[in-house]
Amino acid sequence: MPENRVLVLIPARMAATRLPGKPLLDIGGLPMIVHVLRRAEAAKIGRVAVATDTPEIAEVVRAAGGEAVMTRADHPSGSDRIFEAATILDPRGKAEIVVNLQGDFPTITPETIRAALPPLDDAAVDISTLAAQIHTAEEDQAPSVVKAVGSSISPRRLRALYFTRATAPYGDGPRYHHIGLYAYRRAALKRFVSLPPSPLEMQEKLEQLRALEAGMRIDITIVDTVPRGVDTPADLETARQILSKA
């Protein structure tokens, strides 16, 4: 796939309630957002930029040699922010695929980022995302762990049927931990942000259900591990330990 067909966008803002100033927190001498930027650049799938409403974040990204784009401060979600950023950076729509990579995944591997793209080789797929098999009861039962429920297409690929904070599906068999990285067809992203929040989205507090309720197709690549998100001080220490050994 030619590089200019893919635009990787990393939404980043300072207003995290549990970990204020999260994107600029130091991990091994670099701000967290720069670690994510470096991982995205190492994936070598296309142009990479950080989409932010905070001048300090943009300055840090540019000082590290990355690209930053300023977006409005009033976006309700990261999807809205990356849609505005894509419109600014690529007004002619040359990028056919827009990847939304969360700015709090400092330990994500380039291979994991790349794994989101293959499902979009199928023209019927609107959005692609990732999941990893759940192996512990704690993970299985935690509402903070979003479960991806889907029909198997191949050994490492599902067609998404539902996403839930509940333990699902019921009974014996694998369950999957959803990873919040998305690759959108450009037209699918435009449609998605134009839709109002859906009933199940509001009930589960899961944005991706808006796409499923609107009849959009989401496929899931199964990867081996879940990248550690950083939401709490304990997560931050874990990320520091992982990256100090890397």
C-alpha angles and dihedrals in degrees: 000000000000112000095237090062092070128061116189112202126188113198112210132175135164100228100092107145099208097040111025116208089015100162092057098046112124120250114176094334097313131089113253093244090058091054089054091046091053092050091051092048091049090055087068095205099126148303114341127206138163115233112207145154092209122088092206091059092048091050093051092049093049092046087056090053095257132127121252131184125198115229135180119286097224101068113134093212146010090255091061090047094052092046090056090045092051090050091052097043098039108024093163093056098238092146106082094186127046118195119204108206116181115237093225098066100093093156098048113127124232087237091058091051091050091050091071094067108062097073089062089065082081107078090211092066117091101180133016128202142162141249139174129209116264115237105173134064090226092058090043094056102037114107088209088066109078113216120217114212117194150145115261113247096171136345093285102025136078134182105226117243099167146345121215144166088221123090102269149211098027121232135024121338139069124317123197134221109220117229114211100230116116135190112198132191103238092243091048092053091050091051093044096055090046092059122091117242108279127231096251091043090057094043096049094029089231117133096200091068088071088067094048093047089052090055096254118148120239120186124194130214113210111226129185102246141020113242111237111254117209112228104133138035088258090055089051092054090048091052090049091052093048094048094043087062095044 
